[in-house]
């Protein structure tokens, strides 16, 4: 190839038509990136909330199971959540994933047992103290 042909070929590639992107092209690419980032952030937020909901459901299940086991063993309900820890039905009171505290659990008093009217009334159920609403629309305090 002669040097003139190489020069013509190179100068044709750099004659002003292929030097960069237009403003519209840059704006379209930026818009696509922003839309994709928004979708990813929304999905990430839902994933974090779903994982906290799973932890809350498991904590409630384990505490309710411990309350039932306490009642089955002692024929009375525990006077507090701390009694479940003291009697080793659970290792510790779990932290509510939505309030980030172990002190916000809401306890409900058990119904008096007609078969055992002399038994002291204790905790029959436990619920979250969170004021938020779950992804399915139900308040966490009703779980």
N, CA, C and O atoms as a MOPAC input file, in Angstrom:
PM7 MOZYME 1SCF
protein

 N      0.83700 1    -1.16800 1     0.00000 1
 C      0.00000 1     0.00000 1     0.00000 1
 C      0.89100 1     1.24400 1     0.00000 1
 O      1.88300 1     1.31600 1     0.72600 1
 N      0.53000 1     2.18600 1    -0.80200 1
 C      1.36200 1     3.39400 1    -0.85700 1
 C      1.00400 1     4.32000 1     0.31000 1
 O     -0.11600 1     4.25400 1     0.81700 1
 N      1.91400 1     5.16500 1     0.73900 1
 C      1.68700 1     6.04000 1     1.89200 1
 C      0.52800 1     7.00300 1     1.68600 1
 O     -0.10000 1     7.39300 1     2.67000 1
 N      0.22100 1     7.39400 1     0.50200 1
 C     -0.89500 1     8.30200 1     0.23900 1
 C     -2.23100 1     7.64600 1     0.51600 1
 O     -3.15100 1     8.30200 1     1.00500 1
 N     -2.35600 1     6.35700 1     0.21200 1
 C     -3.60200 1     5.63000 1     0.45400 1
 C     -3.85000 1     5.47800 1     1.95000 1
 O     -4.98100 1     5.58400 1     2.42300 1
 N     -2.78200 1     5.23100 1     2.67300 1
 C     -2.91600 1     5.10600 1     4.12400 1
 C     -3.35200 1     6.44000 1     4.71400 1
 O     -4.23000 1     6.47900 1     5.57600 1
 N     -2.74700 1     7.53600 1     4.25800 1
 C     -3.10200 1     8.85500 1     4.75300 1
 C     -4.55000 1     9.20100 1     4.42600 1
 O     -5.25800 1     9.75100 1     5.27000 1
 N     -5.00800 1     8.88000 1     3.19100 1
 C     -6.40000 1     9.15100 1     2.81600 1
 C     -7.36200 1     8.32600 1     3.67100 1
 O     -8.41800 1     8.81200 1     4.07600 1
 N     -6.99500 1     7.10400 1     3.93500 1
 C     -7.85500 1     6.23400 1     4.74000 1
 C     -7.97300 1     6.76100 1     6.17700 1
 O     -9.07100 1     6.79600 1     6.73300 1
 N     -6.84800 1     7.16800 1     6.77900 1
 C     -6.86700 1     7.70200 1     8.13100 1
 C     -7.57500 1     9.04600 1     8.20100 1
 O     -8.33000 1     9.28500 1     9.14300 1
 N     -7.36300 1     9.90000 1     7.26800 1
 C     -7.99900 1    11.20600 1     7.30900 1
 C     -9.49400 1    11.09700 1     7.05700 1
 O    -10.25800 1    11.93600 1     7.53600 1
 N     -9.92700 1    10.08900 1     6.32100 1
 C    -11.35800 1     9.88100 1     6.10000 1
 C    -12.05900 1     9.46000 1     7.38300 1
 O    -13.22800 1     9.78800 1     7.58400 1
 N    -11.35200 1     8.72800 1     8.26400 1
 C    -11.93200 1     8.28700 1     9.51600 1
 C    -12.02400 1     9.42400 1    10.53000 1
 O    -12.81800 1     9.35600 1    11.46800 1
 N    -11.22500 1    10.45500 1    10.34800 1
 C    -11.19500 1    11.54200 1    11.30600 1
 C    -11.65500 1    12.86800 1    10.69200 1
 O    -11.19000 1    13.93000 1    11.10500 1
 N    -12.54000 1    12.82100 1     9.73600 1
 C    -12.93800 1    14.05200 1     9.04400 1
 C    -14.05200 1    14.81600 1     9.75500 1
 O    -14.58000 1    15.76800 1     9.18100 1
 N    -14.43300 1    14.44300 1    10.97900 1
 C    -15.43700 1    15.19100 1    11.72600 1
 C    -16.71300 1    14.40800 1    11.93900 1
 O    -17.49700 1    14.75100 1    12.82500 1
 N    -16.94400 1    13.39400 1    11.17800 1
 C    -18.18000 1    12.63100 1    11.32400 1
 C    -18.07300 1    11.56300 1    12.40200 1
 O    -19.09600 1    11.20200 1    12.98400 1
 N    -16.91400 1    11.05100 1    12.69300 1
 C    -16.75700 1     9.92400 1    13.62200 1
 C    -15.90100 1    10.27300 1    14.83700 1
 O    -15.25500 1     9.39200 1    15.40400 1
 N    -15.88600 1    11.52800 1    15.24200 1
 C    -14.99900 1    11.92800 1    16.33000 1
 C    -15.58100 1    11.70500 1    17.71400 1
 O    -14.80100 1    11.58900 1    18.65900 1
 N    -16.88400 1    11.63800 1    17.90500 1
 C    -17.44100 1    11.48800 1    19.24300 1
 C    -18.93500 1    11.24600 1    19.19300 1
 O    -19.50100 1    10.92900 1    18.14600 1
 N    -19.56100 1    11.40200 1    20.34900 1
 C    -20.99900 1    11.18700 1    20.46900 1
 C    -21.71800 1    12.52700 1    20.43100 1
 O    -21.17100 1    13.55100 1    20.84000 1
 N    -22.93200 1    12.50700 1    19.94100 1
 C    -23.73500 1    13.72500 1    19.96200 1
 C    -24.34600 1    13.88700 1    21.34900 1
 O    -24.37100 1    12.94200 1    22.13700 1
 N    -24.82800 1    15.06500 1    21.63600 1
 C    -25.44900 1    15.35200 1    22.92300 1
 C    -26.67500 1    14.46800 1    23.14700 1
 O    -26.89900 1    14.00200 1    24.26400 1
 N    -27.45400 1    14.23600 1    22.12700 1
 C    -28.64700 1    13.38400 1    22.24600 1
 C    -28.25700 1    11.95600 1    22.58100 1
 O    -28.89800 1    11.31800 1    23.41600 1
 N    -27.21200 1    11.44700 1    21.93900 1
 C    -26.76400 1    10.08100 1    22.24600 1
 C    -26.32600 1     9.96600 1    23.70400 1
 O    -26.65000 1     8.98800 1    24.37800 1
 N    -25.59900 1    10.95200 1    24.18100 1
 C    -25.16200 1    10.93600 1    25.57500 1
 C    -26.34500 1    11.02200 1    26.52900 1
 O    -26.35700 1    10.35100 1    27.56100 1
 N    -27.34400 1    11.84500 1    26.19400 1
 C    -28.52300 1    11.96800 1    27.05000 1
 C    -29.32700 1    10.66800 1    27.08200 1
 O    -29.83400 1    10.29000 1    28.13800 1
 N    -29.45200 1     9.98800 1    25.95900 1
 C    -30.19400 1     8.71600 1    25.91400 1
 C    -29.48400 1     7.66500 1    26.75300 1
 O    -30.12700 1     6.94700 1    27.51900 1
 N    -28.17100 1     7.56800 1    26.61900 1
 C    -27.40800 1     6.59200 1    27.40400 1
 C    -27.52600 1     6.91000 1    28.89200 1
 O    -27.70400 1     6.00600 1    29.70800 1
 N    -27.42700 1     8.19100 1    29.24700 1
 C    -27.56400 1     8.58600 1    30.65300 1
 C    -28.94900 1     8.24300 1    31.18200 1
 O    -29.07300 1     7.75300 1    32.30400 1
 N    -29.98200 1     8.48800 1    30.40400 1
 C    -31.34600 1     8.16600 1    30.81100 1
 C    -31.51500 1     6.66800 1    31.03700 1
 O    -32.14300 1     6.25900 1    32.01400 1
 N    -30.97300 1     5.85900 1    30.16100 1
 C    -31.06900 1     4.40100 1    30.31500 1
 C    -30.36400 1     3.96300 1    31.60000 1
 O    -30.87700 1     3.11500 1    32.33000 1
 N    -29.20200 1     4.53100 1    31.87600 1
 C    -28.46800 1     4.17600 1    33.09200 1
 C    -29.25300 1     4.58100 1    34.34000 1
 O    -29.30300 1     3.82600 1    35.31000 1
 N    -29.86200 1     5.76200 1    34.32200 1
 C    -30.63800 1     6.22900 1    35.46900 1
 C    -31.85300 1     5.33400 1    35.70800 1
 O    -32.15600 1     5.00200 1    36.85400 1
 N    -32.54700 1     4.94100 1    34.65100 1
 C    -33.72000 1     4.06400 1    34.78800 1
 C    -33.30600 1     2.70400 1    35.35500 1
 O    -33.96500 1     2.17800 1    36.25200 1
 N    -32.22700 1     2.14000 1    34.84000 1
 C    -31.75300 1     0.84500 1    35.34300 1
 C    -31.31900 1     0.95100 1    36.80900 1
 O    -31.59500 1     0.04500 1    37.59600 1
 N    -30.64800 1     2.03400 1    37.18300 1
 C    -30.22800 1     2.21600 1    38.57700 1
 C    -31.44500 1     2.34300 1    39.49200 1
 O    -31.43200 1     1.82700 1    40.61000 1
 N    -32.48900 1     3.02000 1    39.03400 1
 C    -33.71300 1     3.13700 1    39.82900 1
 C    -34.37500 1     1.79400 1    40.06000 1
 O    -34.84700 1     1.50800 1    41.16000 1
 N    -34.41000 1     0.98000 1    39.03700 1
 C    -35.00000 1    -0.36000 1    39.16000 1
 C    -34.19500 1    -1.19600 1    40.15000 1
 O    -34.76700 1    -1.88900 1    40.99200 1
 N    -32.88100 1    -1.13200 1    40.04800 1
 C    -32.01400 1    -1.91700 1    40.94200 1
 C    -32.19100 1    -1.46500 1    42.39200 1
 O    -32.28000 1    -2.30100 1    43.29000 1
 N    -32.24100 1    -0.15600 1    42.62800 1
 C    -32.40600 1     0.33600 1    44.00000 1
 C    -33.75500 1    -0.06200 1    44.59400 1
 O    -33.83300 1    -0.42100 1    45.76900 1
 N    -34.80700 1    -0.00100 1    43.79500 1
 C    -36.12700 1    -0.41200 1    44.28600 1
 C    -36.13400 1    -1.90200 1    44.62400 1
 O    -36.68300 1    -2.30900 1    45.64700 1
 N    -35.53000 1    -2.69800 1    43.77200 1
 C    -35.47200 1    -4.14300 1    44.01400 1
 C    -34.64500 1    -4.44700 1    45.25600 1
 O    -34.99200 1    -5.33700 1    46.03200 1
 N    -33.55700 1    -3.71400 1    45.44700 1
 C    -32.71700 1    -3.91300 1    46.62700 1
 C    -33.49700 1    -3.60100 1    47.90200 1
 O    -33.41800 1    -4.34700 1    48.87800 1
 N    -34.24900 1    -2.50400 1    47.89600 1
 C    -35.05300 1    -2.14600 1    49.07000 1
 C    -36.07300 1    -3.21100 1    49.40600 1
 O    -36.26900 1    -3.53100 1    50.57900 1
 N    -36.72800 1    -3.76600 1    48.39900 1
 C    -37.70100 1    -4.83500 1    48.63900 1
 C    -37.02700 1    -6.09400 1    49.17200 1
 O    -37.59100 1    -6.79600 1    50.01100 1
 N    -35.83900 1    -6.37800 1    48.69300 1
 C    -35.12300 1    -7.57000 1    49.15000 1
 C    -34.75100 1    -7.43600 1    50.62700 1
 O    -34.87900 1    -8.39400 1    51.38900 1
 N    -34.29600 1    -6.26600 1    51.02700 1
 C    -33.95100 1    -6.04100 1    52.43500 1
 C    -35.20300 1    -6.16800 1    53.30600 1
 O    -35.16000 1    -6.78200 1    54.37200 1
 N    -36.31300 1    -5.58800 1    52.85200 1
 C    -37.55600 1    -5.67300 1    53.62700 1
 C    -38.03200 1    -7.11600 1    53.73100 1
 O    -38.46600 1    -7.54700 1    54.79900 1
 N    -37.95700 1    -7.87300 1    52.62900 1
 C    -38.37100 1    -9.28300 1    52.67200 1
 C    -37.52000 1   -10.08300 1    53.64600 1
 O    -38.03600 1   -10.95000 1    54.35100 1
 N    -36.23200 1    -9.80300 1    53.69500 1
 C    -35.37200 1   -10.55500 1    54.62500 1
 C    -35.70200 1   -10.19400 1    56.07400 1
 O    -35.69100 1   -11.07200 1    56.93600 1
 N    -35.99500 1    -8.92500 1    56.36100 1
 C    -36.39900 1    -8.53500 1    57.71600 1
 C    -37.73100 1    -9.17700 1    58.08800 1
 O    -37.92900 1    -9.57700 1    59.23600 1
 N    -38.64400 1    -9.27900 1    57.12400 1
 C    -39.93000 1    -9.92700 1    57.39500 1
 C    -39.73700 1   -11.40000 1    57.71400 1
 O    -40.41900 1   -11.94100 1    58.58400 1
 N    -38.81100 1   -12.05400 1    57.01600 1
 C    -38.54500 1   -13.46600 1    57.29800 1
 C    -37.96500 1   -13.64500 1    58.70300 1
 O    -38.32200 1   -14.58700 1    59.41200 1
 N    -37.07800 1   -12.74500 1    59.09700 1
 C    -36.49800 1   -12.80500 1    60.44400 1
 C    -37.58000 1   -12.57600 1    61.49200 1
 O    -37.62600 1   -13.28200 1    62.50000 1
 N    -38.45200 1   -11.59400 1    61.26300 1
 C    -39.53700 1   -11.30900 1    62.20900 1
 C    -40.46200 1   -12.51400 1    62.35000 1
 O    -40.82600 1   -12.88700 1    63.46600 1
 N    -40.84100 1   -13.11800 1    61.24600 1
 C    -41.73100 1   -14.28300 1    61.29700 1
 C    -41.08600 1   -15.43400 1    62.06900 1
 O    -41.75300 1   -16.10300 1    62.85800 1
 N    -39.80900 1   -15.66400 1    61.84800 1
 C    -39.11200 1   -16.73900 1    62.55700 1
 C    -38.99100 1   -16.42800 1    64.04700 1
 O    -39.19400 1   -17.31500 1    64.87600 1
 N    -38.66300 1   -15.18600 1    64.39800 1
 C    -38.56400 1   -14.81100 1    65.81600 1
 C    -39.90100 1   -14.98200 1    66.52100 1
 O    -39.95500 1   -15.51200 1    67.63100 1
 N    -40.97900 1   -14.53700 1    65.88700 1
 C    -42.30800 1   -14.69400 1    66.48700 1
 C    -42.65400 1   -16.17100 1    66.66100 1
 O    -43.20100 1   -16.56700 1    67.69000 1
 N    -42.33500 1   -16.97800 1    65.66100 1
 C    -42.61400 1   -18.41200 1    65.74100 1
 C    -41.86700 1   -19.03500 1    66.92700 1
 O    -42.45100 1   -19.79900 1    67.69600 1
 N    -40.58600 1   -18.71100 1    67.07200 1
 C    -39.77700 1   -19.30600 1    68.14100 1
 C    -40.23800 1   -18.84200 1    69.52400 1
 O    -40.27600 1   -19.64000 1    70.46000 1
 N    -40.58600 1   -17.56800 1    69.66000 1
 C    -41.05700 1   -17.08800 1    70.97000 1
 C    -42.41400 1   -17.69000 1    71.31800 1
 O    -42.65200 1   -18.05200 1    72.47100 1
 N    -43.30200 1   -17.80100 1    70.33800 1
 C    -44.61800 1   -18.41300 1    70.60700 1
 C    -44.46300 1   -19.89000 1    70.94600 1
 O    -45.17900 1   -20.41700 1    71.79700 1
 N    -43.53900 1   -20.54500 1    70.28500 1
 C    -43.26600 1   -21.95200 1    70.59400 1
 C    -42.74100 1   -22.08200 1    72.02100 1
 O    -43.13700 1   -22.99400 1    72.74600 1
 N    -41.85700 1   -21.18200 1    72.42700 1
 C    -41.31900 1   -21.21000 1    73.78400 1
 C    -42.42000 1   -20.95000 1    74.81600 1
 O    -42.43200 1   -21.57400 1    75.87700 1
 N    -43.34100 1   -20.03600 1    74.51300 1
 C    -44.46800 1   -19.77800 1    75.42500 1
 C    -45.32000 1   -21.03700 1    75.57300 1
 O    -45.72500 1   -21.39000 1    76.68000 1
 N    -45.59100 1   -21.71100 1    74.45900 1
 C    -46.38000 1   -22.94900 1    74.51300 1
 C    -45.65500 1   -24.04800 1    75.30000 1
 O    -46.27700 1   -24.77400 1    76.07600 1
 N    -44.34900 1   -24.16500 1    75.09800 1
 C    -43.58500 1   -25.18200 1    75.83200 1
 C    -43.55200 1   -24.85800 1    77.32900 1
 O    -43.65000 1   -25.76000 1    78.16100 1
 N    -43.41800 1   -23.60100 1    77.66400 1
 C    -43.44000 1   -23.17400 1    79.06200 1
 C    -44.77400 1   -23.57000 1    79.69200 1
 O    -44.81200 1   -24.11500 1    80.79500 1
 N    -45.86600 1   -23.29000 1    78.98100 1
 C    -47.19300 1   -23.63800 1    79.50400 1
 C    -47.34500 1   -25.15700 1    79.64500 1
 O    -47.90000 1   -25.64200 1    80.63200 1
 N    -46.85100 1   -25.89600 1    78.66200 1
 C    -46.96600 1   -27.35700 1    78.72100 1
 C    -46.17200 1   -27.92200 1    79.90000 1
 O    -46.60800 1   -28.88500 1    80.53100 1
 N    -45.03000 1   -27.34200 1    80.19900 1
 C    -44.19700 1   -27.83300 1    81.29600 1
 C    -44.70000 1   -27.40100 1    82.66500 1
 O    -44.68100 1   -28.19800 1    83.60300 1
 N    -45.14500 1   -26.16900 1    82.79900 1
 C    -45.43800 1   -25.60400 1    84.11600 1
 C    -46.92700 1   -25.39000 1    84.36900 1
 O    -47.31700 1   -24.98600 1    85.46400 1
 N    -47.75300 1   -25.65700 1    83.37300 1
 C    -49.20100 1   -25.49900 1    83.47800 1
 C    -49.60500 1   -24.06000 1    83.82200 1
 O    -50.64000 1   -23.82400 1    84.44400 1
 N    -48.78200 1   -23.12300 1    83.41200 1
 C    -49.08800 1   -21.69800 1    83.53200 1
 C    -48.27900 1   -20.96500 1    82.46900 1
 O    -47.27300 1   -21.46400 1    81.96500 1
 N    -48.75000 1   -19.77200 1    82.14800 1
 C    -48.04400 1   -18.97700 1    81.14800 1
 C    -46.90600 1   -18.20700 1    81.80800 1
 O    -46.97500 1   -17.90700 1    82.99900 1
 N    -45.86000 1   -17.88500 1    81.04800 1
 C    -44.74300 1   -17.14100 1    81.64700 1
 C    -45.17200 1   -15.72800 1    82.03200 1
 O    -45.95300 1   -15.10100 1    81.31600 1
 N    -44.67300 1   -15.22900 1    83.14600 1
 C    -45.05200 1   -13.86900 1    83.56800 1
 C    -44.43700 1   -12.78000 1    82.68100 1
 O    -44.96700 1   -11.67200 1    82.60500 1
 N    -43.31800 1   -13.09100 1    82.01000 1
 C    -42.66900 1   -12.11800 1    81.13600 1
 C    -41.79900 1   -12.85800 1    80.12700 1
 O    -41.57200 1   -14.06200 1    80.24700 1
 N    -41.32000 1   -12.12400 1    79.13800 1
 C    -40.39600 1   -12.72600 1    78.17600 1
 C    -39.06600 1   -13.05900 1    78.85000 1
 O    -38.38400 1   -14.00600 1    78.45900 1
 N    -38.71000 1   -12.28500 1    79.85100 1
 C    -37.47100 1   -12.56700 1    80.58200 1
 C    -37.53100 1   -13.92300 1    81.29000 1
 O    -36.50000 1   -14.56800 1    81.48200 1
 N    -38.72500 1   -14.35400 1    81.67600 1
 C    -38.86900 1   -15.67100 1    82.31800 1
 C    -38.51500 1   -16.78600 1    81.33500 1
 O    -37.98800 1   -17.82400 1    81.73600 1
 N    -38.80200 1   -16.57500 1    80.06400 1
 C    -38.43000 1   -17.57600 1    79.05400 1
 C    -36.91500 1   -17.71500 1    78.95600 1
 O    -36.39400 1   -18.81000 1    78.74600 1
 N    -36.21800 1   -16.59500 1    79.10900 1
 C    -34.75000 1   -16.62600 1    79.07100 1
 C    -34.22000 1   -17.24200 1    80.36100 1
 O    -33.31800 1   -18.07800 1    80.32300 1
 N    -34.77300 1   -16.83500 1    81.50400 1
 C    -34.30500 1   -17.34000 1    82.79900 1
 C    -34.50400 1   -18.84500 1    82.91900 1
 O    -33.67400 1   -19.53600 1    83.51000 1
 N    -35.58700 1   -19.35200 1    82.36700 1
 C    -35.88300 1   -20.78400 1    82.43700 1
 C    -35.28900 1   -21.56200 1    81.25700 1
 O    -35.50500 1   -22.76700 1    81.12500 1
 N    -34.54500 1   -20.86100 1    80.40900 1
 C    -33.82200 1   -21.45100 1    79.26800 1
 C    -34.72800 1   -22.03800 1    78.18600 1
 O    -34.39000 1   -23.04500 1    77.56400 1
 N    -35.86300 1   -21.41200 1    77.97100 1
 C    -36.70300 1   -21.80900 1    76.84200 1
 C    -36.22500 1   -21.13100 1    75.56400 1
 O    -36.39500 1   -21.66200 1    74.46600 1
 N    -35.63100 1   -19.96400 1    75.71700 1
 C    -34.93300 1   -19.28900 1    74.61800 1
 C    -33.62800 1   -18.74400 1    75.18700 1
 O    -33.54100 1   -18.47700 1    76.38500 1
 N    -32.61800 1   -18.57700 1    74.34500 1
 C    -31.32000 1   -18.08900 1    74.82600 1
 C    -31.36900 1   -16.62100 1    75.21000 1
 O    -30.83200 1   -16.20700 1    76.23700 1
 N    -32.02700 1   -15.84300 1    74.35700 1
 C    -32.16600 1   -14.41400 1    74.62400 1
 C    -33.39100 1   -13.90100 1    73.88500 1
 O    -33.86200 1   -14.51000 1    72.92400 1
 N    -33.88400 1   -12.79100 1    74.34600 1
 C    -35.01200 1   -12.17600 1    73.64800 1
 C    -34.46200 1   -11.59500 1    72.35300 1
 O    -33.54200 1   -10.77800 1    72.39200 1
 N    -34.99800 1   -11.99300 1    71.22100 1
 C    -34.43900 1   -11.51500 1    69.95300 1
 C    -34.70600 1   -10.02900 1    69.73100 1
 O    -35.62200 1    -9.45100 1    70.31700 1
 N    -33.90400 1    -9.43800 1    68.89300 1
 C    -34.07300 1    -8.03800 1    68.51000 1
 C    -35.10100 1    -7.97800 1    67.39400 1
 O    -34.99200 1    -8.70300 1    66.40500 1
 N    -36.08700 1    -7.12600 1    67.54600 1
 C    -37.08900 1    -6.92500 1    66.49200 1
 C    -36.37500 1    -6.28600 1    65.29900 1
 O    -35.78100 1    -5.21800 1    65.44600 1
 N    -36.42100 1    -6.91500 1    64.12400 1
 C    -35.66300 1    -6.39000 1    62.98600 1
 C    -36.14600 1    -5.03400 1    62.47900 1
 O    -35.40200 1    -4.34500 1    61.78000 1
 N    -37.35600 1    -4.63900 1    62.81000 1
 C    -37.86900 1    -3.36200 1    62.31700 1
 C    -37.70200 1    -2.23100 1    63.32500 1
 O    -37.64000 1    -1.06600 1    62.93200 1
 N    -37.62800 1    -2.54700 1    64.60800 1
 C    -37.41400 1    -1.50600 1    65.61500 1
 C    -35.97600 1    -1.50600 1    66.11700 1
 O    -35.56200 1    -0.57800 1    66.81300 1
 N    -35.21900 1    -2.52700 1    65.77400 1
 C    -33.81700 1    -2.67900 1    66.19100 1
 C    -33.66900 1    -2.66800 1    67.71000 1
 O    -32.68600 1    -2.15400 1    68.24400 1
 N    -34.65300 1    -3.23700 1    68.39500 1
 C    -34.61400 1    -3.28900 1    69.85500 1
 C    -35.30600 1    -4.55900 1    70.34300 1
 O    -36.26800 1    -5.03000 1    69.73700 1
 N    -34.80400 1    -5.09700 1    71.43700 1
 C    -35.44900 1    -6.26300 1    72.04800 1
 C    -36.50100 1    -5.84100 1    73.06200 1
 O    -37.19300 1    -6.68700 1    73.62700 1
 N    -36.62500 1    -4.54000 1    73.29500 1
 C    -37.55600 1    -4.03300 1    74.30300 1
 C    -38.89900 1    -3.59900 1    73.73300 1
 O    -39.76600 1    -3.16100 1    74.48900 1
 N    -39.09200 1    -3.70500 1    72.44900 1
 C    -40.32500 1    -3.19000 1    71.84000 1
 C    -41.37200 1    -4.26800 1    71.57700 1
 O    -42.43800 1    -3.96500 1    71.04200 1
 N    -41.09400 1    -5.51000 1    71.93800 1
 C    -42.08500 1    -6.56500 1    71.73300 1
 C    -43.33500 1    -6.25400 1    72.54200 1
 O    -43.24600 1    -5.84600 1    73.70000 1
 N    -44.49200 1    -6.44600 1    71.93600 1
 C    -45.77400 1    -6.21900 1    72.61600 1
 C    -46.32000 1    -7.56800 1    73.05300 1
 O    -46.49000 1    -8.46700 1    72.22900 1
 N    -46.59600 1    -7.71300 1    74.33600 1
 C    -47.11600 1    -8.98200 1    74.85400 1
 C    -48.61400 1    -8.85800 1    75.09400 1
 O    -49.13200 1    -7.79500 1    75.43300 1
 N    -49.28000 1    -9.97800 1    74.90700 1
 C    -50.72200 1   -10.04600 1    75.16900 1
 C    -50.96400 1   -11.01900 1    76.30600 1
 O    -50.38600 1   -12.10500 1    76.34800 1
 N    -51.81200 1   -10.62100 1    77.21500 1
 C    -52.13700 1   -11.44400 1    78.37500 1
 C    -52.94300 1   -12.66500 1    77.93500 1
 O    -53.83600 1   -12.57500 1    77.09200 1
 N    -52.60700 1   -13.78800 1    78.52300 1
 C    -53.31200 1   -15.02700 1    78.21300 1
 C    -54.69700 1   -15.02000 1    78.84000 1
 O    -54.93700 1   -14.36800 1    79.85600 1
 N    -55.58500 1   -15.74700 1    78.22300 1
 C    -56.92400 1   -15.92800 1    78.79800 1
 C    -56.80000 1   -16.81800 1    80.03400 1
 O    -55.99000 1   -17.74400 1    80.04400 1
 N    -57.58600 1   -16.55200 1    81.07000 1
 C    -57.54600 1   -17.42800 1    82.24900 1
 C    -57.95200 1   -18.85500 1    81.86500 1
 O    -58.88500 1   -19.06900 1    81.09100 1
 N    -57.23800 1   -19.80500 1    82.41900 1
 C    -57.51600 1   -21.21300 1    82.12700 1
 C    -58.65200 1   -21.69400 1    83.02000 1
 O    -58.49800 1   -21.70600 1    84.24100 1
 N    -59.80200 1   -22.09400 1    82.44200 1
 C    -60.92300 1   -22.54600 1    83.27400 1
 C    -60.60000 1   -23.83100 1    84.04400 1
 O    -61.19800 1   -24.09000 1    85.08800 1
 N    -59.66400 1   -24.63400 1    83.54100 1
 C    -59.28600 1   -25.87000 1    84.23100 1
 C    -58.35300 1   -25.59500 1    85.40700 1
 O    -58.20400 1   -26.42600 1    86.30300 1
 N    -57.72700 1   -24.41600 1    85.39400 1
 C    -56.78200 1   -24.06100 1    86.43900 1
 C    -57.01400 1   -22.59900 1    86.84700 1
 O    -56.20700 1   -21.72800 1    86.52300 1
 N    -58.12600 1   -22.33300 1    87.56500 1
 C    -58.47900 1   -20.94800 1    87.86400 1
 C    -57.50300 1   -20.25700 1    88.81200 1
 O    -57.45900 1   -19.02700 1    88.84100 1
 N    -56.73600 1   -20.98800 1    89.56900 1
 C    -55.81000 1   -20.39000 1    90.51700 1
 C    -54.47600 1   -19.99300 1    89.89200 1
 O    -53.66100 1   -19.33600 1    90.53900 1
 N    -54.24900 1   -20.38500 1    88.64400 1
 C    -52.96400 1   -20.08400 1    88.00800 1
 C    -52.85900 1   -18.58800 1    87.71500 1
 O    -53.82300 1   -17.93200 1    87.32000 1
 N    -51.65200 1   -18.08200 1    87.92600 1
 C    -51.45900 1   -16.65800 1    87.62500 1
 C    -51.51000 1   -16.45000 1    86.11000 1
 O    -51.09700 1   -17.30800 1    85.32900 1
 N    -52.01800 1   -15.30400 1    85.72900 1
 C    -52.16900 1   -14.99000 1    84.30300 1
 C    -50.85400 1   -14.41900 1    83.79900 1
 O    -50.28100 1   -13.51200 1    84.40300 1
 N    -50.39000 1   -14.95900 1    82.69100 1
 C    -49.11900 1   -14.51200 1    82.12800 1
 C    -49.25800 1   -14.13000 1    80.66400 1
 O    -50.32900 1   -13.73700 1    80.20200 1
 N    -48.16400 1   -14.25300 1    79.95600 1
 C    -48.11000 1   -13.88000 1    78.54400 1
 C    -48.63200 1   -15.03100 1    77.69500 1
 O    -48.13800 1   -16.15400 1    77.79000 1
 N    -49.63400 1   -14.74700 1    76.86200 1
 C    -50.18200 1   -15.75900 1    75.97300 1
 C    -49.72400 1   -15.60700 1    74.53700 1
 O    -49.76800 1   -16.56400 1    73.76400 1
 N    -49.28000 1   -14.40000 1    74.17000 1
 C    -48.84400 1   -14.15800 1    72.80000 1
 C    -47.89200 1   -12.97100 1    72.79100 1
 O    -47.86600 1   -12.16400 1    73.72100 1
 N    -47.12000 1   -12.88400 1    71.73100 1
 C    -46.17700 1   -11.78300 1    71.55800 1
 C    -46.28700 1   -11.28300 1    70.12200 1
 O    -46.48500 1   -12.06300 1    69.19000 1
 N    -46.15700 1    -9.97400 1    69.96100 1
 C    -46.24400 1    -9.35000 1    68.63500 1
 C    -45.16300 1    -8.28500 1    68.51900 1
 O    -44.58000 1    -7.85300 1    69.51300 1
 N    -44.91400 1    -7.88000 1    67.30100 1
 C    -43.90700 1    -6.85400 1    67.05000 1
 C    -44.42500 1    -5.48900 1    67.48400 1
 O    -45.62300 1    -5.21600 1    67.40400 1
 N    -43.52500 1    -4.64600 1    67.93900 1
 C    -43.87400 1    -3.28200 1    68.29300 1
 C    -43.69100 1    -2.31000 1    67.13600 1
 O    -43.85000 1    -1.10200 1    67.31100 1
 N    -43.35900 1    -2.82200 1    65.95800 1
 C    -43.13100 1    -1.96200 1    64.79500 1
 C    -44.43800 1    -1.34800 1    64.31100 1
 O    -45.48700 1    -1.99100 1    64.32900 1
 N    -44.35700 1    -0.10100 1    63.88100 1
 C    -45.53700 1     0.60300 1    63.37800 1
 C    -45.66300 1     0.51900 1    61.86100 1
 O    -46.67000 1     0.95900 1    61.30600 1
 N    -44.66400 1    -0.03500 1    61.18300 1
 C    -44.67700 1    -0.10200 1    59.72500 1
 C    -45.66500 1    -1.14800 1    59.22000 1
 O    -46.21500 1    -1.94100 1    59.98500 1
 N    -45.86800 1    -1.11900 1    57.91700 1
 C    -46.75000 1    -2.06200 1    57.24600 1
 C    -45.90400 1    -2.98700 1    56.37500 1
 O    -44.93900 1    -2.55400 1    55.74500 1
 N    -46.27600 1    -4.25300 1    56.34900 1
 C    -45.54100 1    -5.24800 1    55.57300 1
 C    -45.77100 1    -5.04700 1    54.08000 1
 O    -46.64500 1    -4.28600 1    53.66500 1
 N    -44.96900 1    -5.74500 1    53.28600 1
 C    -45.11700 1    -5.66600 1    51.83300 1
 C    -46.48100 1    -6.18000 1    51.37400 1
 O    -46.97200 1    -5.76900 1    50.32300 1
 N    -47.09600 1    -7.07500 1    52.15100 1
 C    -48.41800 1    -7.58800 1    51.77800 1
 C    -49.55700 1    -6.68900 1    52.28800 1
 O    -50.72900 1    -6.99500 1    52.06900 1
 N    -49.21800 1    -5.58600 1    52.96300 1
 C    -50.22300 1    -4.62400 1    53.39100 1
 C    -50.69400 1    -4.76200 1    54.83100 1
 O    -51.45400 1    -3.91800 1    55.30500 1
 N    -50.27000 1    -5.79300 1    55.53500 1
 C    -50.68700 1    -5.97900 1    56.92800 1
 C    -49.67800 1    -5.30400 1    57.86100 1
 O    -48.47900 1    -5.31500 1    57.58300 1
 N    -50.14300 1    -4.72900 1    58.94500 1
 C    -49.21300 1    -4.13100 1    59.90500 1
 C    -48.40500 1    -5.22800 1    60.61800 1
 O    -48.92600 1    -6.30200 1    60.91600 1
 N    -47.13900 1    -4.94000 1    60.88400 1
 C    -46.29000 1    -5.92000 1    61.57300 1
 C    -46.82700 1    -6.20000 1    62.98000 1
 O    -46.61500 1    -7.28600 1    63.52000 1
 N    -47.50600 1    -5.24700 1    63.56000 1
 C    -48.03200 1    -5.43700 1    64.90900 1
 C    -49.20300 1    -6.42500 1    64.95600 1
 O    -49.67100 1    -6.77700 1    66.03900 1
 N    -49.67500 1    -6.87000 1    63.80100 1
 C    -50.76400 1    -7.86900 1    63.76200 1
 C    -50.25500 1    -9.26300 1    63.41100 1
 O    -51.04700 1   -10.20300 1    63.33300 1
 N    -48.96700 1    -9.41200 1    63.20000 1
 C    -48.44700 1   -10.72500 1    62.82300 1
 C    -48.51800 1   -11.67000 1    63.98900 1
 O    -48.12500 1   -12.83000 1    63.86900 1

